[in-house]
Structures are given as structure tokens and as C-alpha cells.
């Protein structure tokens, strides 16, 4: 049984769907640069799906939540994610929760390079032995890609990295009468679904027919957690989140895709 362990680190104050490929060489006598020990956590989104779903190489999981003061996860968000993962992942070891409060990053909005630089400087937990580590940053700013008609609530931008644009979620929820915890939980679970390879990120799903051809890497089933409106335009977000609840889940085809890769 997986039991979340909460470790809130206040003794150390630290500053959290893009495929990133890094090539490095092993350290040899010919003076080639050493291999990056963090390379395993800097791969393409969805490429670690089987590592999450199976317990062959990784039997435990660490979820590192990073946020500036005032932008912490809502009450129940972490428990909701753990419950979501327990339903799909084979992790007989512990799911460990680490929370790090950080100084407020500066800027009017954040592009993905800024998000990556925050992670590079301040991420603490990386894969270690049989423990798989995930970094989740709750941002105090919006995405620089936002427009008056389209906003981003979250992004899975590496194989073990997620950004949740908490400020955007708060603004959207307040202005449209949406429950902030529901919007946050739905967004976080949706982005974690991308870490698990949904939808067809690695072109290996057994049910590729349910990928939305108009909104790639999302599900065409409207009631599914991975439906594109969960992270789409402003009007679409409002419609989707008003109709969803914190119990929003994956449709049967998504679940079968995960099971085919070793999930429950």
C-alpha cells in the first residue's frame, strides 16, 4: 500500500509539453565532458511512461512541489494526485511528498526557458536508485504564450517536470465563478497524464484512434480528463472546468493504453 509522506522543508529556502533532448558523452581519458547525472530527468515528455507505470526499475516515487509564498497547492490537491496515481501506477514503495517554499521569481510572465531555468537552479530531487522523482512548480506568473483568447493552465515539459500556472488558475476561477481547488486538481492530473504518455506522445498507444486530430496529444472523448478543453482557450477552459469535478478521470481507452504499458 502506498502511503504519502509529507516532508515540508522550511530549513532550506529555494526557488518549479516540451520535448527536450540532450546528448552528452561519457567521461573518458580523452577529456570528453562528463555525463550529466541529471540527464535521466531531462528527456522528452512521455518517454518515462513505463517507468511510472511499472515497478521494474522504479518501485517508489517522490513528488517535489515547489512554489513561492501564496501560490502553494490548494488543500486536497496533493492527496487527490496521490489517489489518482495509486489507481494507475505500480509503486509498492512509498510515494514521498516534498514541499519547498521559494523566493518569488521575478518577471511579468514566464516562457518555457524561464521555467526550465528555475528548475535547473532549484530542483532538489532527481531519480536515485529505484526511486523516480517528479518536479512540479506552482508558478506565480502566467505563461508568456497567453493571449486575450487563450491561456495555459499547465504544461508537462519534460519527462518528469510539470509547471502549473497557479496565478492563471486563480484569475480564471475568480473571474468565472470556478472552484479554484477543482480547477487546480483537474489541471494537475491532466498534466500528469501527459507524463504517463497520454495521448499517444510516443506514438505507441494501442488506441491511437481516440487521439483528437484537431488537438494533437489530447483525447477526443469530452468526458475524459485528457480532453483538450481542460487546458485550451479561455472560453473552453471555463466550459470544461465548470462541467468537471475533482473526480474527473480517464476514459476507458486511455486506461487501456496505460495498462498496455504496464499500468493498473
DRENDO-1510 file (C-alpha; in Angstrom, 1 decimal, always signed):
<recs>
REC; n; res; u; v; w
REC; 1; UNK; +0.0; +0.0; +0.0 .
REC; 2; UNK; +1.3; +3.4; -0.9 .
REC; 3; UNK; +1.2; +6.0; +1.9 .
REC; 4; UNK; +2.1; +9.6; +1.1 .
REC; 5; UNK; +4.7; +11.0; +3.5 .
REC; 6; UNK; +4.7; +14.8; +3.8 .
REC; 7; UNK; +8.1; +16.5; +4.3 .
REC; 8; UNK; +7.8; +20.3; +4.3 .
REC; 9; UNK; +11.3; +21.8; +4.0 .
REC; 10; UNK; +11.4; +25.2; +5.7 .
REC; 11; UNK; +15.0; +24.9; +6.8 .
REC; 12; UNK; +16.2; +25.5; +3.2 .
REC; 13; UNK; +14.5; +28.2; +1.2 .
REC; 14; UNK; +14.8; +27.5; -2.5 .
REC; 15; UNK; +13.4; +28.9; -5.7 .
REC; 16; UNK; +9.1; +24.8; -10.3 .
REC; 17; UNK; +4.7; +19.8; -23.3 .
REC; 18; UNK; +8.0; +20.3; -24.5 .
REC; 19; UNK; +10.3; +17.5; -25.7 .
REC; 20; UNK; +14.0; +18.2; -24.8 .
REC; 21; UNK; +16.8; +16.1; -26.0 .
REC; 22; UNK; +20.3; +16.4; -24.6 .
REC; 23; UNK; +23.3; +14.5; -25.9 .
REC; 24; UNK; +26.4; +14.1; -23.7 .
REC; 25; UNK; +29.4; +11.9; -23.7 .
REC; 26; UNK; +30.8; +9.7; -21.0 .
REC; 27; UNK; +33.9; +10.9; -19.2 .
REC; 28; UNK; +36.9; +9.1; -20.7 .
REC; 29; UNK; +40.6; +9.6; -20.8 .
REC; 30; UNK; +40.2; +11.7; -24.0 .
REC; 31; UNK; +38.9; +14.6; -21.9 .
REC; 32; UNK; +35.3; +14.4; -23.1 .
REC; 33; UNK; +32.9; +16.2; -20.8 .
REC; 34; UNK; +31.3; +14.1; -18.0 .
REC; 35; UNK; +27.8; +12.7; -18.4 .
REC; 36; UNK; +25.2; +14.9; -16.8 .
REC; 37; UNK; +24.0; +12.9; -13.7 .
REC; 38; UNK; +20.6; +14.6; -14.0 .
REC; 39; UNK; +20.2; +13.6; -17.7 .
REC; 40; UNK; +17.6; +10.9; -16.9 .
REC; 41; UNK; +15.2; +13.7; -15.8 .
REC; 42; UNK; +15.8; +15.8; -18.9 .
REC; 43; UNK; +14.1; +13.7; -21.5 .
REC; 44; UNK; +11.1; +14.1; -23.8 .
REC; 45; UNK; +7.6; +14.3; -22.3 .
REC; 46; UNK; +6.1; +10.9; -22.1 .
REC; 47; UNK; +9.3; +9.0; -22.6 .
REC; 48; UNK; +9.3; +7.7; -19.0 .
REC; 49; UNK; +5.7; +6.4; -19.1 .
REC; 50; UNK; +6.7; +2.8; -18.4 .
REC; 51; UNK; +9.0; +3.9; -15.6 .
REC; 52; UNK; +5.9; +5.5; -13.9 .
REC; 53; UNK; +3.5; +2.6; -14.6 .
REC; 54; UNK; +5.7; -0.4; -13.9 .
REC; 55; UNK; +7.8; -1.2; -10.8 .
REC; 56; UNK; +10.6; -3.0; -12.8 .
REC; 57; UNK; +13.1; -0.2; -12.4 .
REC; 58; UNK; +11.4; +2.2; -10.0 .
REC; 59; UNK; +9.4; +0.9; -7.1 .
REC; 60; UNK; +8.9; +4.3; -5.3 .
REC; 61; UNK; +8.1; +7.8; -6.3 .
REC; 62; UNK; +9.0; +11.3; -5.0 .
REC; 63; UNK; +6.7; +14.3; -5.8 .
REC; 64; UNK; +8.5; +17.6; -5.3 .
REC; 65; UNK; +6.2; +20.6; -5.1 .
REC; 66; UNK; +7.9; +23.9; -5.5 .
REC; 67; UNK; +6.2; +27.3; -5.1 .
REC; 68; UNK; +6.6; +30.9; -3.8 .
REC; 69; UNK; +4.7; +32.0; -0.8 .
REC; 70; UNK; +1.0; +32.5; -1.6 .
REC; 71; UNK; +1.0; +30.1; -4.5 .
REC; 72; UNK; +1.0; +26.7; -2.7 .
REC; 73; UNK; -1.2; +23.9; -3.8 .
REC; 74; UNK; -4.8; +24.1; -2.5 .
REC; 75; UNK; -5.9; +21.9; +0.4 .
REC; 76; UNK; -6.6; +18.4; -1.0 .
REC; 77; UNK; -4.7; +18.8; -4.3 .
REC; 78; UNK; -1.7; +16.7; -3.3 .
REC; 79; UNK; -3.9; +13.9; -1.8 .
REC; 80; UNK; -6.1; +14.0; -4.9 .
REC; 81; UNK; -3.0; +13.5; -7.1 .
REC; 82; UNK; -1.7; +10.6; -5.0 .
REC; 83; UNK; -5.1; +8.9; -5.2 .
REC; 84; UNK; -5.1; +9.4; -9.0 .
REC; 85; UNK; -1.6; +7.8; -9.2 .
REC; 86; UNK; -2.4; +5.0; -6.9 .
REC; 87; UNK; -5.1; +3.9; -9.2 .
REC; 88; UNK; -2.7; +3.6; -12.2 .
REC; 89; UNK; +0.9; +3.1; -11.1 .
REC; 90; UNK; +2.6; +0.0; -9.7 .
REC; 91; UNK; +4.7; +1.5; -6.9 .
REC; 92; UNK; +4.9; -0.8; -3.9 .
REC; 93; UNK; +7.3; +1.5; -2.2 .
REC; 94; UNK; +6.3; +4.9; -0.8 .
REC; 95; UNK; +5.0; +8.0; -2.6 .
REC; 96; UNK; +7.0; +10.7; -0.8 .
REC; 97; UNK; +5.8; +14.3; -0.8 .
REC; 98; UNK; +8.4; +17.1; -0.6 .
REC; 99; UNK; +7.3; +20.8; -0.4 .
REC; 100; UNK; +9.7; +23.6; -0.9 .
REC; 101; UNK; +8.8; +27.3; -0.4 .
REC; 102; UNK; +10.9; +29.6; -2.6 .
REC; 103; UNK; +11.6; +33.3; -3.0 .
REC; 104; UNK; +9.3; +34.8; -5.6 .
REC; 105; UNK; +10.7; +34.5; -9.2 .
REC; 106; UNK; +10.7; +37.9; -11.0 .
REC; 107; UNK; +9.2; +38.7; -14.3 .
REC; 108; UNK; +5.8; +39.7; -15.8 .
REC; 109; UNK; +5.3; +36.3; -17.4 .
REC; 110; UNK; +7.3; +33.1; -17.9 .
REC; 111; UNK; +8.4; +31.5; -21.1 .
REC; 112; UNK; +9.4; +27.8; -21.1 .
REC; 113; UNK; +13.1; +28.8; -20.9 .
REC; 114; UNK; +12.5; +30.7; -17.7 .
REC; 115; UNK; +10.5; +27.8; -16.3 .
REC; 116; UNK; +13.5; +25.5; -17.1 .
REC; 117; UNK; +16.0; +27.9; -15.6 .
REC; 118; UNK; +14.0; +27.9; -12.3 .
REC; 119; UNK; +14.0; +24.1; -12.3 .
REC; 120; UNK; +17.7; +23.9; -13.2 .
REC; 121; UNK; +18.7; +26.2; -10.3 .
REC; 122; UNK; +16.4; +24.9; -7.6 .
REC; 123; UNK; +15.2; +21.4; -8.2 .
REC; 124; UNK; +16.4; +19.1; -5.4 .
REC; 125; UNK; +15.1; +15.6; -6.2 .
REC; 126; UNK; +16.2; +13.6; -9.1 .
REC; 127; UNK; +16.0; +9.8; -9.9 .
REC; 128; UNK; +18.0; +7.9; -7.4 .
REC; 129; UNK; +18.3; +4.1; -7.4 .
REC; 130; UNK; +14.8; +2.6; -7.6 .
REC; 131; UNK; +13.2; +6.0; -6.7 .
REC; 132; UNK; +11.6; +8.0; -9.6 .
REC; 133; UNK; +11.4; +11.8; -8.9 .
REC; 134; UNK; +9.0; +14.4; -10.3 .
REC; 135; UNK; +9.2; +18.2; -10.1 .
REC; 136; UNK; +6.0; +20.3; -10.0 .
REC; 137; UNK; +6.3; +24.1; -10.0 .
REC; 138; UNK; +3.3; +26.2; -9.0 .
REC; 139; UNK; +4.0; +29.4; -10.8 .
REC; 140; UNK; +3.3; +33.0; -9.5 .
REC; 141; UNK; +3.2; +34.2; -13.2 .
REC; 142; UNK; +1.3; +33.3; -16.3 .
REC; 143; UNK; +2.7; +31.8; -19.5 .
REC; 144; UNK; +4.2; +34.2; -22.0 .
REC; 145; UNK; +2.2; +32.4; -24.7 .
REC; 146; UNK; -1.1; +33.6; -23.3 .
REC; 147; UNK; -3.4; +35.8; -25.4 .
REC; 148; UNK; -6.7; +37.5; -24.6 .
REC; 149; UNK; -8.5; +34.5; -26.0 .
REC; 150; UNK; -6.2; +31.6; -25.0 .
REC; 151; UNK; -4.4; +30.8; -21.8 .
REC; 152; UNK; -2.3; +28.0; -20.5 .
REC; 153; UNK; -3.1; +26.4; -17.1 .
REC; 154; UNK; -0.3; +23.9; -17.0 .
REC; 155; UNK; +2.4; +22.2; -19.1 .
REC; 156; UNK; +4.3; +18.9; -18.9 .
REC; 157; UNK; +7.6; +20.0; -20.5 .
REC; 158; UNK; +10.0; +17.2; -19.7 .
REC; 159; UNK; +9.6; +13.5; -18.8 .
REC; 160; UNK; +9.4; +14.3; -15.0 .
REC; 161; UNK; +8.7; +18.0; -15.0 .
REC; 162; UNK; +5.4; +20.0; -14.8 .
REC; 163; UNK; +4.5; +23.6; -14.4 .
REC; 164; UNK; +1.1; +24.7; -13.0 .
REC; 165; UNK; +0.3; +28.3; -13.7 .
REC; 166; UNK; -1.3; +28.9; -10.4 .
REC; 167; UNK; -1.8; +32.6; -10.9 .
REC; 168; UNK; -3.7; +32.0; -14.2 .
REC; 169; UNK; -5.9; +29.3; -12.5 .
REC; 170; UNK; -6.7; +31.8; -9.7 .
REC; 171; UNK; -7.5; +34.6; -12.1 .
REC; 172; UNK; -9.7; +32.4; -14.4 .
REC; 173; UNK; -11.5; +30.8; -11.4 .
REC; 174; UNK; -12.2; +34.1; -9.7 .
REC; 175; UNK; -13.5; +35.9; -12.8 .
REC; 176; UNK; -15.7; +32.9; -14.0 .
REC; 177; UNK; -17.0; +31.6; -10.7 .
REC; 178; UNK; -15.0; +28.4; -10.9 .
REC; 179; UNK; -13.9; +26.5; -7.8 .
REC; 180; UNK; -10.1; +27.0; -7.5 .
REC; 181; UNK; -9.3; +23.6; -6.0 .
REC; 182; UNK; -11.3; +21.8; -8.7 .
REC; 183; UNK; -9.6; +23.8; -11.5 .
REC; 184; UNK; -6.2; +23.1; -9.9 .
REC; 185; UNK; -6.7; +19.4; -9.4 .
REC; 186; UNK; -8.1; +18.9; -12.9 .
REC; 187; UNK; -5.1; +20.7; -14.4 .
REC; 188; UNK; -2.5; +18.9; -12.4 .
REC; 189; UNK; -4.0; +15.4; -13.1 .
REC; 190; UNK; -4.3; +16.3; -16.8 .
REC; 191; UNK; -0.6; +17.3; -17.0 .
REC; 192; UNK; +0.5; +14.2; -15.1 .
REC; 193; UNK; -1.5; +12.2; -17.7 .
REC; 194; UNK; +1.0; +13.6; -20.3 .
REC; 195; UNK; +3.9; +12.4; -18.2 .
REC; 196; UNK; +2.2; +8.9; -18.5 .
REC; 197; UNK; +2.4; +9.2; -22.3 .
REC; 198; UNK; -1.2; +10.4; -23.0 .
REC; 199; UNK; -2.3; +10.9; -25.6 .
REC; 200; UNK; +0.0; +8.9; -27.9 .
REC; 201; UNK; +3.0; +11.1; -27.1 .
REC; 202; UNK; +5.4; +8.3; -28.0 .
REC; 203; UNK; +3.3; +7.1; -30.9 .
REC; 204; UNK; +2.8; +3.7; -29.2 .
REC; 205; UNK; -0.7; +3.8; -27.8 .
REC; 206; UNK; -2.8; +0.8; -28.6 .
REC; 207; UNK; -5.9; +3.0; -29.1 .
REC; 208; UNK; -4.5; +5.7; -31.3 .
REC; 209; UNK; -7.9; +6.3; -32.9 .
REC; 210; UNK; -9.1; +8.3; -29.8 .
REC; 211; UNK; -6.4; +11.0; -30.3 .
REC; 212; UNK; -8.1; +14.3; -31.2 .
REC; 213; UNK; -6.8; +15.0; -34.8 .
REC; 214; UNK; -7.6; +18.7; -34.3 .
REC; 215; UNK; -5.9; +18.9; -31.0 .
REC; 216; UNK; -3.0; +16.5; -31.1 .
REC; 217; UNK; -1.9; +14.6; -28.0 .
REC; 218; UNK; -5.3; +15.0; -26.4 .
REC; 219; UNK; -8.4; +12.8; -26.1 .
REC; 220; UNK; -11.4; +13.2; -28.4 .
REC; 221; UNK; -13.7; +12.0; -25.6 .
REC; 222; UNK; -15.3; +15.0; -24.0 .
REC; 223; UNK; -15.7; +13.4; -20.6 .
REC; 224; UNK; -12.1; +12.3; -20.4 .
REC; 225; UNK; -9.5; +14.1; -18.2 .
REC; 226; UNK; -7.3; +14.3; -21.2 .
REC; 227; UNK; -9.8; +16.2; -23.4 .
REC; 228; UNK; -8.2; +19.3; -24.9 .
REC; 229; UNK; -10.6; +21.8; -23.3 .
REC; 230; UNK; -9.1; +21.1; -19.9 .
REC; 231; UNK; -6.1; +23.2; -21.0 .
REC; 232; UNK; -7.4; +25.0; -24.0 .
REC; 233; UNK; -8.6; +28.6; -24.6 .
REC; 234; UNK; -10.2; +30.9; -22.1 .
REC; 235; UNK; -13.8; +30.2; -23.0 .
REC; 236; UNK; -13.1; +26.5; -23.4 .
REC; 237; UNK; -11.4; +26.3; -20.0 .
REC; 238; UNK; -14.4; +27.9; -18.4 .
REC; 239; UNK; -16.8; +25.5; -20.1 .
REC; 240; UNK; -14.7; +22.4; -19.3 .
REC; 241; UNK; -13.9; +23.2; -15.7 .
REC; 242; UNK; -17.5; +24.2; -14.8 .
REC; 243; UNK; -18.6; +20.8; -16.0 .
REC; 244; UNK; -15.8; +18.8; -14.3 .
REC; 245; UNK; -15.2; +17.8; -10.8 .
REC; 246; UNK; -12.2; +16.6; -8.8 .
REC; 247; UNK; -13.4; +13.1; -9.6 .
REC; 248; UNK; -12.8; +13.6; -13.4 .
REC; 249; UNK; -11.0; +10.6; -14.6 .
REC; 250; UNK; -9.6; +8.9; -17.7 .
REC; 251; UNK; -11.9; +7.3; -20.2 .
REC; 252; UNK; -11.7; +3.5; -20.7 .
REC; 253; UNK; -9.5; +3.8; -23.9 .
REC; 254; UNK; -6.9; +5.9; -22.0 .
REC; 255; UNK; -6.9; +3.5; -19.2 .
REC; 256; UNK; -6.3; +0.6; -21.6 .
REC; 257; UNK; -3.5; +2.5; -23.2 .
REC; 258; UNK; -1.8; +2.8; -19.8 .
REC; 259; UNK; -2.5; -0.8; -18.9 .
REC; 260; UNK; -0.8; -1.9; -22.2 .
REC; 261; UNK; +2.4; -0.1; -20.9 .
REC; 262; UNK; +2.3; -1.8; -17.5 .
REC; 263; UNK; -0.2; +0.3; -15.5 .
REC; 264; UNK; -3.1; -0.9; -13.4 .
</recs>
